[in-house]
Amino acid sequence: MAKRVFIIGGGSSLKGFDFKRLENEFTIACNVAFIDIKPTILVWIDGNFYEKYKNQIDKLDCLKFANIDSWRMNFKEDIQLYKPVEEFYGKEGLEKGIYVGKVASSLTGIAAISIAVALGYEPIYLLGFDGDNLHYHDRYDKPSEEISLKNDYYKTFKDYKIFNCSLQSKITQFPKININDVI
């Protein structure tokens, strides 16, 4: 039986969100979202992210997925390395590669959705997937690029039950749903 999962991005729509509401849910944290919630799974793409948060990440008791192209990092043995690819393999993604959009401009959120699909989670609820370069936190040194320009990456998941809980999101590929109607 499939279980629902909440994927936590970094969008500004999460400002003021009470992450305790997700305590009894399966969650996938993208990048620094792990600081605000004890995730079931943590996903990141950038090796520099691991360098910066290594001590905190290594202490986390959850599944961890990192881009294999970050091989230069001295990862702790409990980190699952995935191969980033530009083709979507669905439930075979963990064996064949995790879809990240275009590898040169990959998104952690896309990787997180791919991992959720590969692990059989359904439905998938997205929080903080706003499609802009604003964040609910100030943990990044520089602003990220405009994500809404990569809207086509999300079309890959059109056959899956994925809902965006960011009602003002620029990402148009998924039906929107108010988080209060879900939890």
trRosetta pair geometry for C-beta under 8 A, 3 or more apart (Angstrom, degrees):
i j d omega theta_ij theta_ji phi_ij phi_ji
2 120 5.6 -136 -112 157 85 86
2 121 6.4 114 -170 -156 93 22
2 122 4.0 -12 164 50 149 92
2 123 8.0 92 128 -26 126 37
3 26 5.6 89 126 -4 121 145
3 120 8.0 64 27 112 74 88
3 121 6.0 -50 77 -126 70 74
3 122 7.8 97 60 45 26 47
4 25 7.3 -50 98 -155 96 103
4 26 6.8 162 95 44 51 107
4 121 6.7 70 -158 -175 18 92
4 122 7.0 -50 -96 117 54 23
4 123 5.2 1 -117 55 96 67
4 124 7.3 -177 -156 -79 67 29
4 125 6.7 33 177 -8 110 104
5 25 7.5 135 -135 161 38 96
5 26 4.4 -61 -107 102 79 109
5 27 6.8 158 -166 -96 77 23
5 28 6.0 41 165 -11 123 102
5 40 7.4 -104 -133 51 105 141
5 116 5.2 -156 74 -138 147 118
5 121 3.8 -8 -5 -171 126 148
5 124 5.6 -13 65 -117 91 70
5 125 7.2 -169 94 29 44 75
6 22 5.6 -106 63 -133 152 127
6 25 5.4 38 5 131 118 139
6 26 7.1 148 19 86 70 58
6 27 5.0 -25 69 -110 92 78
6 28 7.4 -173 91 26 45 69
6 125 4.8 -27 -108 73 71 104
6 126 7.9 162 -160 -88 59 15
6 127 5.9 18 -178 -5 103 117
7 27 7.5 151 -93 -163 27 60
7 28 4.6 -18 -112 66 75 107
7 30 6.7 51 174 -32 91 105
7 109 6.9 110 144 -145 130 77
7 112 4.9 129 -148 135 127 128
7 113 6.4 -55 -47 -74 172 67
7 116 6.3 -86 -64 -46 120 145
7 124 6.3 16 -11 -176 113 100
7 125 7.1 176 20 85 70 49
7 126 5.3 -22 65 -110 102 63
7 127 7.0 174 82 27 49 72
7 129 7.5 40 96 -46 106 121
8 14 7.5 76 -159 -103 91 153
8 19 7.8 34 -118 -125 148 109
8 22 7.7 168 -65 81 123 178
8 27 6.1 20 -16 -173 112 110
8 28 6.9 -176 19 86 73 51
8 29 5.0 -17 60 -113 115 60
8 30 6.3 -156 90 17 60 80
8 33 4.1 168 116 173 115 152
8 36 7.7 -148 166 73 151 112
8 37 6.1 140 -23 32 169 144
8 39 7.2 -128 28 -95 124 115
8 127 5.3 -19 -111 71 61 107
8 128 5.8 44 -170 29 58 129
9 14 7.7 -176 76 -26 70 134
9 30 5.2 3 -112 41 50 139
9 33 6.9 168 142 -55 5 142
9 109 5.1 8 -102 -94 113 120
9 112 8.0 -164 -79 44 77 153
9 126 6.6 23 -14 -174 116 91
9 127 6.6 -171 24 92 78 51
9 128 3.6 -161 70 103 80 94
9 129 4.6 120 -3 -69 151 62
9 130 7.4 -161 98 0 136 73
10 14 7.4 -100 -164 30 25 136
10 30 6.5 -105 -28 89 89 108
10 31 6.4 -24 -51 66 127 122
10 32 6.8 59 -101 56 121 93
10 33 6.2 -131 -78 -58 74 98
10 128 5.5 123 20 161 9 129
10 135 4.6 -25 152 -130 104 99
10 136 6.4 -149 -178 23 55 85
10 137 6.8 -79 -156 31 97 100
11 14 6.1 113 78 -3 67 96
11 127 8.0 -150 46 146 106 50
11 128 3.9 169 35 -169 83 60
11 129 6.0 -120 -15 -22 136 7
11 130 3.1 143 -147 -7 139 110
11 131 7.7 17 -103 10 135 44
11 132 7.1 92 -132 47 99 81
11 134 6.7 54 -154 84 62 77
11 135 6.8 -100 -120 -117 15 43
11 136 6.5 44 100 -29 36 95
11 166 5.8 11 88 -109 154 150
11 169 7.4 -22 -151 -103 171 91
12 15 5.5 -2 -175 -24 67 111
12 128 8.0 126 15 -138 20 81
12 130 6.2 -5 35 -26 72 169
12 132 7.5 -34 14 71 110 116
12 134 4.0 -22 -27 124 127 112
12 135 6.0 83 -66 102 72 7
12 136 5.3 150 -124 -71 36 62
13 17 7.9 49 126 -46 63 125
13 127 7.6 -140 95 -174 110 65
13 128 6.0 -167 61 -102 91 47
13 130 5.2 162 -10 -80 110 114
13 136 7.3 -68 56 -67 35 113
13 166 4.3 144 42 -131 166 97
13 167 7.5 158 -144 31 140 66
13 168 6.3 176 -91 46 120 101
13 169 7.2 -52 -28 -65 152 80
14 17 4.4 -62 -161 8 67 134
14 127 6.2 85 -86 154 110 98
14 128 4.3 -13 -31 -82 125 107
14 136 3.8 -74 76 -48 91 160
15 136 4.5 -162 -63 -136 61 89
17 21 7.7 -91 172 27 86 124
17 127 7.2 126 -158 178 168 129
17 128 8.0 -106 7 -59 156 101
17 136 7.2 -29 15 -150 107 159
17 179 7.9 23 -135 69 118 169
18 21 5.1 90 96 -21 93 102
19 22 5.8 -51 -172 31 60 109
19 36 4.8 158 -40 148 163 97
19 37 4.4 -131 179 -75 130 97
20 23 5.4 -2 -166 -37 56 114
21 179 7.9 84 116 153 148 121
21 183 5.5 117 161 119 107 135
22 25 4.7 -72 -162 42 70 121
22 27 5.4 71 158 -73 128 134
22 37 5.9 -7 78 -138 126 137
22 183 7.1 -59 -86 -115 61 175
23 38 7.7 42 -129 45 70 102
25 183 7.0 -61 -57 -98 140 137
26 40 4.7 -19 -154 -10 67 162
26 41 8.0 28 178 1 88 98
26 121 6.6 -149 108 -119 143 126
27 37 5.9 -73 128 137 162 138
27 39 4.7 -113 101 -133 100 72
27 40 5.2 137 50 7 56 91
27 41 7.3 -161 102 36 49 70
28 39 6.2 69 -134 -166 19 124
28 40 6.7 -50 -69 63 55 92
28 41 4.4 -17 -113 72 80 107
28 42 7.6 167 -162 -88 59 21
28 43 6.0 18 178 -4 105 115
28 112 4.9 149 133 -164 133 110
28 115 6.8 152 -135 85 148 119
28 116 6.0 -108 -16 -69 153 105
29 33 3.9 -159 -157 89 92 101
29 34 4.1 135 112 -68 157 69
29 37 6.0 179 -82 69 120 105
29 39 3.8 -116 -9 -61 107 147
29 41 7.2 -177 24 92 66 53
29 42 5.0 -19 65 -111 101 71
29 43 7.2 172 83 25 50 70
30 33 5.5 57 53 10 58 127
30 43 5.7 -29 -108 71 60 97
30 44 7.4 124 -167 -87 54 59
30 108 4.4 129 -161 123 106 118
30 109 5.5 -12 -101 -78 161 64
30 112 5.2 -82 -79 -41 100 148
30 128 8.0 -155 44 93 118 122
31 34 7.7 -140 116 0 28 92
31 43 7.8 -39 -34 89 50 63
31 44 5.3 98 -90 -106 61 96
31 46 7.9 27 -106 34 110 105
31 49 5.9 -96 -133 -146 90 146
31 108 5.5 98 -34 90 99 175
32 35 5.4 -12 177 1 78 116
32 49 7.7 -129 -50 -153 80 110
32 53 7.1 -176 -101 -68 79 153
32 137 6.5 -121 110 77 130 152
32 139 4.6 178 -178 94 171 154
32 140 7.6 -145 1 -55 144 80
33 36 5.9 -62 -167 40 55 104
33 37 6.3 -10 154 31 85 106
33 39 7.3 77 107 -60 97 128
33 128 7.1 172 -96 59 131 160
34 37 6.8 -89 -135 65 31 68
34 38 7.9 47 -163 -120 72 28
34 39 5.4 -74 -111 1 82 120
34 42 4.9 11 -78 -111 135 120
34 53 7.9 118 64 161 124 150
34 56 7.5 143 107 135 118 114
34 57 7.3 71 92 -101 160 74
34 60 6.4 -35 -178 -99 135 148
34 62 7.9 -153 -133 43 117 148
35 56 7.2 1 -93 167 85 154
35 137 7.8 98 66 -123 130 164
35 139 7.3 154 17 -81 154 158
36 137 7.6 -144 -42 -65 128 134
38 60 7.7 172 -146 -145 73 92
38 61 7.9 4 -169 59 110 85
38 62 7.2 173 172 -53 71 127
39 42 5.2 127 70 -66 140 73
39 60 7.6 7 49 -169 88 134
39 62 5.2 77 90 -157 76 169
40 62 5.8 157 171 -147 17 111
40 63 6.8 8 144 26 65 99
41 62 6.0 -163 -86 161 23 111
41 63 4.5 -22 -109 73 80 103
41 64 7.4 168 -161 -83 60 29
41 65 6.6 14 -177 -1 107 107
41 112 7.8 149 108 -140 118 89
41 115 6.8 -169 154 128 152 136
41 119 7.9 -153 -60 -18 157 166
42 57 6.8 -159 113 -137 160 95
42 60 6.2 39 -15 121 143 164
42 62 5.7 100 -12 93 93 127
42 63 7.3 -180 24 92 64 54
42 64 4.9 -10 63 -114 100 76
42 65 7.2 -179 90 28 52 66
43 64 7.9 171 -78 -160 37 49
43 65 4.8 -9 -109 67 77 105
43 66 7.9 175 -153 -77 48 40
43 108 5.8 150 116 -172 99 93
43 111 5.5 -178 170 108 132 108
43 112 4.5 -180 51 -86 154 85
43 115 6.0 -168 -90 14 138 153
44 49 4.7 -138 -172 91 142 145
44 50 6.5 166 87 -53 145 85
44 65 7.7 161 27 89 52 63
44 66 5.8 -6 67 -112 85 77
44 67 7.3 -89 110 -4 61 91
44 108 5.9 -25 -129 -121 41 128
45 49 7.6 77 59 13 51 138
45 66 7.8 156 -105 -157 19 57
45 67 4.6 57 -149 -34 56 133
45 70 7.8 159 165 -40 38 122
45 84 7.0 60 -136 -81 103 140
45 100 6.7 112 -109 -144 131 139
45 106 5.5 -173 -146 103 155 119
45 107 7.6 -179 -18 150 152 10
45 108 5.0 -135 -9 -81 105 80
45 111 6.0 160 -69 -9 104 154
46 49 4.4 98 81 -12 95 104
46 50 7.7 -171 103 -3 60 78
46 67 7.5 48 -43 24 20 134
46 70 7.2 106 164 -87 20 127
46 108 7.9 -64 -2 -63 87 114
47 50 5.6 -49 -159 32 47 111
47 51 6.6 50 145 -21 71 101
47 66 7.7 79 -95 -178 65 120
47 67 7.3 -97 -52 67 78 106
47 69 7.7 -116 -38 105 114 69
47 70 3.2 164 -78 -140 102 107
47 72 6.4 56 -174 59 163 92
47 73 4.8 -160 -153 -44 107 120
48 51 5.3 -48 -149 34 40 116
48 52 6.3 39 154 -20 68 105
49 52 5.9 -60 -152 36 29 109
49 53 6.3 -18 165 20 66 111
50 53 6.6 -80 -136 58 26 80
50 54 5.7 60 162 -82 67 79
50 57 6.3 -70 -136 37 72 164
50 66 6.4 23 -63 -122 137 140
50 70 6.6 106 14 163 136 148
50 73 5.3 38 87 -147 140 156
50 75 7.0 -38 -178 -97 155 84
51 54 6.0 -11 -142 -38 22 113
51 73 6.7 -129 -59 -118 83 107
53 56 4.9 -56 -177 50 86 111
53 57 5.1 88 120 -29 95 104
54 57 5.8 -62 -138 40 25 108
54 58 6.0 24 166 -21 65 111
55 58 6.1 -55 -144 35 23 110
55 59 6.8 17 158 -14 58 110
56 59 6.1 -66 -156 37 30 108
56 60 7.0 45 148 -40 64 97
57 60 5.7 -41 -158 6 38 118
57 64 6.7 94 -179 -124 103 146
57 76 7.8 -179 113 17 94 125
58 76 4.8 128 -123 -36 96 149
60 64 6.9 111 83 -67 125 118
63 80 6.6 -2 -175 1 92 126
64 78 6.4 78 31 117 115 86
64 79 4.5 -55 98 -117 117 73
64 80 6.4 160 85 20 55 76
65 79 7.5 151 -99 -171 15 74
65 80 4.9 -29 -101 75 68 102
65 81 7.8 139 -157 -106 58 15
65 82 5.5 18 -171 -12 105 120
65 98 7.6 97 170 -54 134 165
65 111 7.4 -168 116 151 125 115
65 115 5.7 -166 24 -108 173 151
66 70 5.6 -76 160 51 112 135
66 73 7.5 -80 157 60 153 146
66 75 6.5 -159 48 -109 153 140
66 79 5.2 8 7 172 119 123
66 80 7.3 150 22 78 67 50
66 81 5.8 -36 74 -107 83 64
66 82 7.3 163 77 21 31 79
67 70 5.0 94 79 -10 88 101
67 81 7.4 2 124 -155 16 76
67 82 6.6 -51 -108 67 38 79
67 84 5.3 -2 -136 -36 102 117
67 100 7.7 34 -104 -79 113 157
67 106 7.8 126 -100 91 139 153
67 111 7.5 -78 -73 -116 92 159
68 71 6.2 22 168 -61 62 92
68 81 4.1 88 -91 166 81 110
68 82 6.1 -137 -25 80 95 25
68 83 5.2 -21 23 -85 137 55
68 84 7.3 -158 34 -5 83 75
69 84 6.3 -46 -6 20 120 116
70 73 4.9 4 150 1 97 121
70 75 7.7 93 108 -56 106 118
70 81 7.9 -148 55 -129 88 103
71 81 7.7 55 -88 -143 74 148
75 79 4.5 -96 180 50 124 139
75 81 7.3 162 41 -66 170 106
76 79 5.7 104 67 -15 72 103
80 94 8.0 -34 170 -146 136 106
82 93 7.8 12 -154 149 128 91
82 94 6.9 -84 -113 -131 107 57
82 97 7.0 115 171 -149 87 44
82 98 4.2 26 157 -3 138 126
82 111 7.3 146 82 -161 143 114
82 115 7.3 -109 -61 -87 164 106
83 96 7.8 -101 65 137 122 34
83 97 4.2 -68 91 -112 102 86
83 98 6.8 147 70 17 49 74
84 97 6.8 38 144 -172 6 100
84 98 6.1 -42 -104 72 49 86
84 100 4.3 -20 -152 3 105 141
84 103 5.3 125 122 -122 115 94
84 106 5.7 -40 -164 -95 141 163
84 111 7.0 -54 -110 -97 96 118
85 89 7.4 42 72 -16 142 111
85 96 7.2 -44 6 132 162 81
85 97 3.3 65 -15 136 130 139
85 98 6.7 139 24 61 85 33
85 99 6.1 -52 78 -90 81 49
85 100 7.1 121 48 13 35 87
85 103 7.3 -27 -130 -71 16 110
86 99 7.2 57 -157 -137 15 74
86 100 7.5 -59 -85 55 49 72
86 101 7.2 -20 -125 131 72 24
86 102 6.0 25 -115 -114 114 43
86 103 5.8 -81 -56 -27 96 89
87 97 7.2 68 62 80 84 125
87 99 6.6 -105 97 -97 26 98
88 93 7.4 -35 -165 -88 57 111
88 99 4.1 -3 -95 -63 69 153
88 114 6.8 -136 -131 -116 86 107
88 156 4.6 150 -45 -175 151 125
88 157 7.8 -158 -139 -66 154 64
89 92 4.4 -89 157 80 110 90
89 93 4.5 154 72 -80 99 60
89 95 7.7 -121 134 63 150 78
89 96 4.3 159 -107 69 169 130
89 97 6.3 110 -3 59 134 71
89 99 7.0 176 12 -38 69 99
89 118 7.6 38 90 -94 91 106
90 93 6.4 -166 76 -34 20 96
90 117 5.8 -96 -151 145 52 122
90 118 7.1 139 141 -86 35 64
91 117 6.6 -110 -71 145 55 79
91 118 5.6 131 -140 -132 34 46
91 120 6.6 45 -121 -72 108 76
92 95 5.4 -59 -176 48 75 107
92 96 5.0 38 133 2 100 119
92 118 7.2 -94 54 -127 14 94
93 96 6.3 -73 -122 55 26 86
93 97 6.6 -71 -157 86 63 36
93 98 5.1 70 172 -100 111 58
93 99 6.6 -78 -124 -4 123 82
93 114 5.3 -179 -154 168 161 97
93 115 7.0 -133 107 -91 137 40
93 117 6.7 80 -1 85 141 98
93 118 3.7 -100 53 -81 110 127
94 98 7.3 30 -90 -67 42 92
94 115 7.6 76 -77 -130 89 70
94 118 4.8 138 -30 164 88 138
94 119 7.6 82 -46 -65 128 70
98 111 5.3 56 141 -144 127 83
98 114 4.7 128 -165 111 82 136
98 115 6.0 1 -130 -64 130 79
98 118 7.1 -78 -105 -22 87 149
99 110 6.5 -93 119 156 82 103
99 111 7.4 -171 86 -100 48 50
99 114 4.4 178 49 -99 83 140
99 156 6.2 -155 152 150 156 162
100 103 6.2 74 73 -103 117 55
100 106 3.5 6 146 -144 119 122
100 107 6.6 170 -176 43 75 52
100 110 5.3 115 -151 95 40 116
100 111 4.8 6 -103 -69 89 93
100 114 7.2 -80 -65 5 52 150
101 105 6.5 -70 114 92 122 77
101 106 5.3 160 56 -121 95 56
101 107 5.5 54 4 13 138 93
101 110 4.8 92 -28 61 98 177
101 150 5.9 5 -144 -172 151 127
101 153 3.9 -27 -102 -119 107 133
102 105 5.0 27 79 44 107 89
102 106 6.8 -139 82 -67 46 62
102 153 7.7 -104 -4 -88 72 112
103 106 5.6 -6 -141 -48 32 114
105 145 7.6 -58 -156 63 109 151
105 150 6.9 -158 126 -92 117 131
106 110 6.7 -124 -168 60 75 126
106 111 6.8 51 168 -44 116 109
107 110 4.3 89 71 2 99 104
107 111 7.0 -167 95 -5 54 83
107 147 6.6 86 -115 -133 139 107
107 150 6.3 159 -35 106 135 157
107 153 6.6 121 23 112 128 166
108 111 5.5 -55 -152 39 38 113
108 112 6.1 41 150 -24 70 104
109 112 5.5 -50 -145 34 33 114
109 113 6.5 33 155 -18 64 101
109 126 7.5 56 -163 -140 116 118
109 129 5.8 126 -154 -111 148 104
109 147 7.7 44 31 -153 139 143
110 113 5.9 -52 -150 35 32 109
110 114 6.4 34 150 -19 63 107
110 150 7.9 -84 -49 140 133 130
110 153 5.2 -57 -100 154 138 130
110 154 7.4 -121 -102 -78 93 63
110 156 8.0 64 -153 44 106 135
111 114 5.6 -57 -150 38 32 114
111 115 6.3 32 153 -20 67 105
112 115 5.7 -52 -146 36 31 111
112 116 6.4 35 152 -21 64 104
113 116 5.6 -52 -149 34 33 114
113 117 6.5 33 153 -18 65 104
113 124 6.5 98 -134 158 81 158
113 126 7.7 -16 -83 -84 109 113
113 154 7.9 67 34 -125 172 75
113 157 5.8 -58 156 -77 135 153
113 162 6.8 23 -142 -119 119 144
114 117 5.8 -54 -150 36 30 110
114 118 6.3 30 152 -19 65 109
115 118 5.5 -54 -144 38 32 113
115 119 6.2 23 158 -12 66 110
116 119 6.0 -64 -146 43 26 104
116 121 4.3 -65 -172 52 86 126
116 124 5.1 96 133 -109 148 128
117 120 7.7 47 177 -66 30 22
117 121 7.3 -78 -72 51 26 79
117 124 7.5 -47 -63 -45 72 146
117 157 7.1 -142 -61 -123 140 103
117 160 6.0 -77 -104 -102 113 157
121 124 5.8 88 114 -82 107 89
122 160 6.8 -123 -111 -166 109 92
122 161 5.2 88 -165 50 97 112
123 161 3.9 -84 -112 123 91 114
123 162 6.9 175 -172 -84 84 30
123 163 6.3 29 160 0 130 105
124 160 6.7 19 17 141 121 120
124 161 6.7 138 19 96 72 66
124 162 4.5 -17 70 -110 106 79
124 163 7.3 167 87 24 55 64
125 162 7.8 175 -81 -157 25 55
125 163 5.3 -19 -112 69 69 96
125 165 5.5 41 179 -32 100 117
125 177 7.4 -80 -128 67 102 121
125 179 7.5 109 172 -112 133 80
125 182 5.9 102 -110 -169 155 165
126 129 4.0 -20 160 6 126 137
126 162 6.7 41 -24 179 108 96
126 163 6.9 -163 19 94 80 45
126 164 4.7 -26 63 -114 117 62
126 165 6.1 -172 80 17 54 79
126 166 6.8 -58 113 2 96 98
126 171 8.0 -53 111 80 157 147
126 174 6.8 104 17 69 131 162
127 165 4.9 -18 -91 63 71 125
127 166 6.8 127 -149 -48 37 87
127 179 6.6 51 -102 -91 110 131
128 136 6.4 -80 -119 -9 118 125
128 166 6.4 142 -65 -68 9 125
129 164 5.6 -104 75 -134 118 102
129 166 5.4 -159 63 10 61 134
129 169 5.9 21 105 -123 73 140
129 171 5.6 -41 143 23 102 150
130 134 6.7 -50 89 62 150 92
130 147 7.8 101 79 57 63 130
130 166 5.0 -129 -85 178 65 154
130 168 6.9 6 -141 89 94 85
130 169 5.0 -136 -135 -111 38 73
130 170 6.7 49 153 13 58 83
130 171 7.5 147 142 -2 12 100
131 147 5.1 -132 -142 89 42 100
131 148 3.8 68 170 -77 103 88
131 151 7.1 30 -135 -84 125 92
131 166 7.9 172 2 102 87 141
131 169 5.1 100 3 -175 112 78
131 170 3.1 -140 104 61 135 90
131 171 4.1 -176 -64 -36 122 76
132 146 6.6 -30 -142 -135 49 72
132 147 6.6 -73 -23 35 8 93
132 148 6.3 6 -74 -21 55 111
132 170 6.0 100 -50 5 82 131
133 143 4.8 67 151 172 123 106
133 144 4.8 -162 -140 72 92 70
133 145 6.3 -121 -91 133 125 9
133 146 5.6 -71 -35 -82 108 48
133 147 6.9 151 -70 -10 64 84
134 143 8.0 -19 -83 -139 41 110
135 138 7.2 155 86 -78 117 36
135 139 7.6 -106 136 35 151 79
135 140 6.5 123 -6 12 161 119
135 144 7.8 93 -51 9 111 110
137 140 7.9 104 96 -5 91 81
140 143 7.1 108 104 -96 128 26
140 144 6.8 -41 168 -40 169 88
144 147 7.1 23 119 -49 119 98
145 149 7.6 -63 144 39 103 126
146 149 4.9 73 104 -8 104 110
147 150 5.7 -62 -169 37 55 107
147 170 7.7 137 83 71 85 115
147 171 7.4 -32 121 -66 108 105
148 151 5.7 11 -174 -54 56 102
148 170 3.7 -36 -100 118 133 132
148 171 6.5 -135 -111 -66 73 59
150 153 4.8 5 159 -2 96 121
150 154 7.9 104 123 -17 77 86
151 154 6.0 -52 -171 26 50 111
151 155 7.7 64 138 -33 68 92
151 170 7.4 -100 -81 132 116 85
151 171 6.0 176 -119 -129 85 61
151 172 6.2 19 -156 30 133 88
151 173 6.5 165 -177 -34 84 104
152 155 5.4 -31 -163 4 52 120
153 156 6.5 -34 174 0 47 115
154 157 6.0 -55 -173 32 59 106
154 171 5.8 100 -31 -166 166 110
154 173 3.7 -179 116 28 118 155
154 174 6.9 -92 171 -27 130 94
155 158 5.7 -4 -171 -42 56 112
155 173 5.6 -135 -75 -121 51 131
157 160 4.9 -55 -177 35 85 118
157 162 5.5 23 139 0 128 151
157 173 7.1 91 62 138 93 134
157 174 7.7 -12 95 -75 116 106
158 173 6.8 -102 -85 -174 80 104
162 174 4.8 -82 109 -119 93 130
163 174 5.9 171 -124 162 22 116
163 175 5.5 -38 -119 79 80 86
163 176 7.1 111 -172 -136 80 17
163 177 4.5 -2 176 13 132 122
163 182 7.6 171 92 -80 143 138
164 167 8.0 157 116 -75 91 30
164 169 5.2 -79 159 28 140 157
164 171 6.1 175 -104 84 156 111
164 174 4.4 125 -22 84 99 119
164 175 7.2 177 25 88 80 34
164 176 5.1 -43 76 -103 92 68
164 177 7.3 136 67 23 42 70
165 176 7.4 128 -105 -160 17 69
165 177 5.9 -42 -96 77 66 75
165 178 7.0 68 -149 -162 79 17
165 179 4.3 63 -167 -66 131 88
165 182 6.8 -78 -98 11 123 144
166 169 3.9 90 99 -54 109 107
166 171 7.7 67 70 37 122 106
166 176 7.4 -89 76 -132 46 106
167 176 5.3 104 -119 173 56 134
167 178 6.4 10 -66 -89 124 71
169 172 7.8 -176 111 -63 93 45
169 176 6.8 178 33 -100 110 117
171 174 6.8 15 125 24 105 96
177 181 5.8 -110 176 68 95 122
177 182 6.2 88 128 -48 123 113
178 181 4.7 87 71 -1 89 104
178 182 7.5 -172 96 -6 51 88
179 182 5.5 -64 -154 38 43 111
179 183 6.4 -23 170 33 80 96
180 183 7.5 -76 -123 63 25 60
